[in-house]
Amino acid sequence: MLNVYGEVDGPLDDYARRKIAIGKRAIALWRAMLPTDVFVADRTRVYRKAGCSPLETRCFDAIASAASIRPKAWGTMDVVVLENEPAVSSPALFEWMDNRLRSLGVAICETVPRARRTVHCAGAFTRVPGTLPVYFGVGNALVISDVEINIPPRTVVRSPNRGNTCGVHLVPRGSSYYLGAGSYIDTGPSEGYRIETLRYLVKCIEDDFGVETWQASIQPVKGYRPISLDGKPMLGPLSENPNVYVATGTKRDGLTYAPVIADDILAWATGRPRDIFSGWEPDRQPISFGTKAHAIEVYIENRIAALNEHGRSMTPDRARKDAEAAYARAAGHLKLPNDFGLHPELLHVI
């Protein structure tokens, strides 16, 4: 998915508006760059199921408000149709990029050559001294085939955030669908797949869309999203060494932002003015997620909503104790101000 509004999952503050502006610019660049056969969808339909959590309702309303679209009924659901959010087939995109680079004579090196300027952009694996820590946002998904799903043609169908995730989404890929995605944070890469996530994804298309899956074929998929200590992107040259550019921490926006990031790297390399990512320097001081009390409340809301989606529950008091214990651990080694708001998705791994 190439997201502009679909990833809005909080108040329409300066950060959300900035994400939207970058997303709009990125989609224009993607459309100008890619051949049409790489695109598998022209729009995104965001749905809100009946009886969803208060969190999902607020995220849905935030998307509708940001896009200035009035929700409509779709069966038992409410929907917002985002005509400016297409989707690409990732395998087709990478094949096109590989062929394009080779046609231009770009060499793919397995060793790092000596250079006056270097770009570090290894996703969640990016490790550069002096920058913020980077964590692994582990995404479990699957490709499902041999199944009939009644959704509009060339359309991504997705939910809003259901608790620290990008929500459930179906991306058409010819005779199959990409169905994603679960998410959890870890300090490094992990083996295997979370069976609870795969079970949940299958249950979603059965319950939300009435799909018969008993004869379907599935292929699990795993990917890593780079998440910085404060949850914000890490994009730009180092203040202590301006010949090193770091691009990571983009979380669920990395693919969408890619052409804008590439343009910013070219501006840095050629001396052109650049300011689109100002404030997101990779060696900055961490940006607080509001106050500590606010961060804890958001953690509680997301934690309870995510557990409810999996048929489990937790009291607010228990979630609060978990969050406060995480803050106590973090205080021992991060040396952050007392009222610093840690990003809620990172509380359980700090």
C-alpha positions in Angstrom: 0.0 0.0 0.0 1.1 3.6 -0.7 -0.5 5.4 2.2 -1.4 9.0 2.6 -4.5 9.0 4.8 -4.8 5.3 5.7 -2.0 5.4 8.3 -3.5 8.3 10.2 -4.2 6.7 13.6 -4.2 9.6 16.0 -5.1 13.3 16.3 -4.5 15.5 13.2 -1.5 17.2 14.8 1.5 18.7 13.1 3.1 15.2 12.8 0.0 13.7 11.1 -0.2 16.6 8.7 3.4 16.3 7.8 3.0 12.6 7.1 0.1 13.4 4.8 2.1 16.1 2.9 5.0 13.7 2.4 2.6 10.9 1.3 1.0 13.1 -1.3 4.3 14.1 -2.7 5.5 10.5 -2.7 2.5 9.1 -4.6 3.0 11.7 -7.3 6.6 10.6 -7.7 5.6 6.9 -7.7 3.0 7.4 -10.4 5.5 9.3 -12.6 8.2 6.7 -12.1 6.5 3.3 -12.3 4.9 1.4 -15.2 1.2 0.9 -14.8 1.5 -2.9 -14.6 3.3 -2.6 -11.2 0.2 -1.1 -9.7 -2.4 -3.6 -8.5 -4.9 -1.2 -7.0 -6.0 2.4 -7.7 -7.7 3.2 -4.4 -8.1 2.2 -0.8 -11.4 1.4 0.9 -11.1 1.8 4.7 -13.8 0.0 6.6 -15.1 0.1 10.2 -16.8 -3.0 11.3 -19.8 -3.0 13.7 -19.0 -3.3 17.3 -15.3 -2.3 17.0 -13.2 -0.8 19.8 -13.3 2.9 20.6 -9.7 3.1 19.3 -10.7 1.7 15.9 -13.6 4.2 15.8 -11.4 7.1 16.6 -8.8 6.1 14.0 -11.5 5.7 11.3 -12.9 9.1 12.1 -9.4 10.6 12.0 -8.9 9.2 8.5 -12.3 10.4 7.3 -11.6 13.9 8.7 -8.1 14.1 7.3 -9.3 13.1 3.8 -12.4 15.3 4.1 -14.6 12.4 3.1 -18.0 11.6 4.6 -18.3 7.9 5.5 -20.8 5.7 3.6 -22.5 2.5 4.5 -21.2 -0.8 3.0 -23.4 -3.6 4.2 -23.0 -3.6 8.0 -19.8 -1.5 7.8 -19.0 2.2 7.4 -16.4 2.9 4.7 -14.2 5.8 3.4 -12.9 5.4 -0.1 -9.5 7.0 -0.7 -9.0 7.5 -4.4 -5.4 8.9 -3.9 -4.1 5.7 -2.2 -2.9 3.1 -4.8 -1.0 -0.1 -4.1 1.8 -1.9 -5.8 2.8 -5.6 -6.0 6.0 -5.6 -4.0 7.6 -8.5 -5.9 6.8 -6.8 -9.2 8.2 -3.5 -7.9 11.5 -5.1 -6.8 11.8 -6.9 -10.1 11.3 -3.7 -12.0 13.8 -1.8 -9.8 16.4 -4.5 -10.2 16.0 -4.6 -14.0 16.1 -0.8 -14.1 19.3 -0.5 -12.1 21.0 -3.2 -14.2 19.9 -1.4 -17.4 21.6 1.7 -16.1 24.8 -0.2 -15.4 24.5 0.2 -11.6 26.7 -2.3 -9.9 25.4 -4.3 -6.9 28.2 -4.6 -4.4 28.5 -7.1 -1.6 31.2 -5.2 0.1 31.2 -1.5 1.1 33.5 0.5 -1.1 35.5 3.5 0.2 33.6 6.7 -0.5 33.7 10.3 0.6 30.0 10.1 1.3 27.9 7.1 2.4 24.2 6.4 2.8 23.1 3.9 5.5 19.7 2.5 4.8 19.4 -1.1 5.9 16.0 -0.8 7.4 15.6 -2.3 10.9 19.2 -3.6 10.5 20.6 0.0 10.3 23.2 0.5 13.0 25.2 3.7 13.0 27.0 4.9 16.2 25.6 8.1 17.7 22.1 7.7 16.3 18.9 6.7 18.1 18.4 3.0 18.7 16.4 1.1 16.0 14.0 -1.7 16.8 12.4 -4.4 14.7 8.7 -4.0 13.9 8.0 -7.6 13.0 5.2 -7.9 10.4 3.6 -11.3 9.9 1.3 -11.6 6.9 0.3 -14.2 4.3 -0.5 -14.5 0.6 -3.8 -16.3 0.1 -5.0 -17.9 -3.1 -7.7 -20.3 -4.3 -10.3 -18.2 -2.6 -13.1 -15.9 -3.7 -13.4 -12.5 -1.9 -16.2 -10.1 -2.8 -14.4 -6.8 -2.8 -14.3 -4.1 -5.5 -11.8 -4.6 -8.3 -8.3 -2.9 -8.1 -9.1 -1.8 -4.6 -7.2 -2.3 -1.3 -9.7 -3.0 1.5 -8.4 -2.3 5.0 -9.4 -1.5 8.6 -7.9 1.4 10.6 -5.5 0.8 13.4 -6.8 -1.9 15.7 -4.1 -1.6 18.4 -0.5 -0.6 17.5 -0.8 -2.1 14.0 -1.6 -0.9 10.5 -4.9 -2.8 10.7 -6.0 -5.7 8.5 -5.6 -5.1 4.8 -6.3 -7.1 1.6 -4.2 -6.2 -1.4 -5.2 -7.8 -4.7 -2.4 -9.6 -6.6 -4.1 -11.1 -9.7 -5.2 -14.5 -8.7 -4.1 -14.1 -5.1 -4.3 -11.6 -2.2 -1.8 -10.2 0.2 -3.4 -10.3 3.6 -1.7 -8.5 6.4 -0.5 -7.6 8.8 0.2 -8.3 12.4 2.9 -6.3 14.2 5.0 -6.6 17.3 8.3 -5.0 18.3 11.5 -6.8 19.1 15.2 -6.0 19.6 16.3 -8.1 16.7 15.1 -10.5 13.9 13.1 -13.5 14.9 12.6 -17.0 13.6 9.3 -18.4 12.3 5.8 -16.8 12.3 3.4 -16.0 15.0 0.6 -18.6 14.6 -1.8 -16.4 16.6 -1.3 -13.6 14.0 -1.9 -15.9 11.0 -5.0 -17.4 12.7 -6.3 -13.9 13.4 -5.8 -12.7 9.8 -7.7 -15.7 8.4 -10.5 -15.2 11.0 -10.8 -11.5 9.9 -11.5 -12.3 6.3 -13.9 -15.1 7.3 -15.8 -12.8 9.8 -15.5 -9.4 8.2 -16.2 -10.6 4.6 -17.9 -13.9 5.0 -15.2 -15.7 3.0 -14.9 -19.5 2.9 -11.2 -20.4 3.5 -11.2 -24.1 4.1 -9.9 -24.9 0.6 -7.6 -21.8 0.4 -3.9 -21.9 0.1 -1.7 -19.7 2.2 2.0 -18.7 2.1 3.3 -16.9 5.3 5.3 -13.7 4.8 7.5 -11.8 7.2 9.1 -8.4 7.1 10.8 -6.0 9.4 9.8 -2.4 9.9 12.5 -0.1 11.3 11.2 1.8 14.4 13.2 4.4 16.2 13.3 4.9 20.0 10.8 7.8 19.7 8.7 6.3 16.8 9.6 9.1 14.4 11.7 8.7 11.2 15.5 9.0 11.2 16.3 10.8 7.9 19.2 13.0 7.1 23.0 13.5 7.5 24.7 13.3 10.9 25.3 16.6 12.6 28.8 15.4 13.7 29.6 13.9 10.3 27.6 15.5 7.5 29.1 13.1 4.9 27.0 10.2 6.4 23.3 10.1 5.6 21.1 7.7 7.5 17.6 6.7 6.3 15.7 4.4 8.7 13.0 4.6 11.4 10.2 4.9 8.9 8.0 2.3 10.5 5.0 1.6 8.2 5.7 4.5 5.9 9.0 3.4 4.4 7.7 2.2 1.0 5.5 5.2 0.6 8.2 7.7 1.5 10.9 6.0 -0.7 11.0 8.3 -3.7 10.9 11.4 -1.4 13.8 10.0 0.6 15.7 9.3 -2.6 15.2 12.8 -3.8 16.4 14.2 -0.4 19.5 12.0 -0.6 20.2 13.4 -4.1 19.7 16.9 -2.7 22.2 16.2 0.1 24.7 14.6 -2.3 24.5 17.5 -4.8 24.3 20.4 -2.4 20.7 21.3 -3.2 18.6 22.9 -0.3 16.8 20.3 1.7 14.3 20.8 4.6 11.5 18.3 4.2 12.8 16.0 6.9 14.0 18.8 9.2 13.8 17.8 12.9 14.0 14.0 12.1 17.9 13.9 12.0 19.1 10.5 13.1 21.3 11.7 15.8 18.8 14.1 17.4 17.6 14.0 21.0 14.5 11.7 21.2 11.2 13.4 20.6 8.8 12.9 23.5 5.4 11.3 22.9 3.7 14.0 24.9 3.8 13.6 28.7 4.5 10.3 30.4 0.8 10.2 31.6 -0.4 10.7 28.0 1.9 8.0 26.7 0.6 5.5 29.3 -3.0 6.2 28.5 -2.4 5.6 24.8 -0.5 2.4 25.6 -3.5 1.2 27.7 -6.0 2.0 24.9 -3.9 0.2 22.3 -3.1 -2.8 24.4 -6.7 -3.4 25.4 -7.9 -2.9 21.8 -5.3 -5.4 20.4 -6.1 -8.0 23.0 -9.9 -7.7 22.4 -9.3 -8.4 18.7 -7.7 -11.7 19.7 -10.5 -12.6 22.1 -8.5 -11.8 25.2 -8.8 -9.1 27.8 -6.9 -7.0 30.2 -8.0 -4.6 32.8 -6.8 -0.9 32.6 -5.2 -1.3 36.0 -3.1 -4.3 34.8 -2.1 -2.4 31.6 -1.2 0.6 33.6 1.1 -1.5 35.9 2.8 -3.0 32.8 3.4 0.5 31.4 4.7 1.9 34.7 7.0 -1.1 35.1 8.4 -0.5 31.6 9.0 3.2 32.4 10.9 2.1 35.5 13.1 -0.2 33.4 13.7 2.5 30.8 14.7 5.0 33.5 17.6 2.8 34.4 19.4 3.1 31.1 17.9 5.6 28.7 18.5 8.7 30.9 15.4 10.5 29.6 13.7 13.3 31.4 11.3 12.3 34.2 8.1 13.3 32.2 9.4 12.0 28.8 6.6 10.1 26.9 8.0 6.9 25.5 6.3 5.8 22.3 3.6 3.3 23.4 4.6 0.6 20.8 8.0 0.4 22.4 7.1 0.2 26.0 7.3 -3.6 26.3 10.8 -3.9 24.7 12.6 -1.0 26.4 
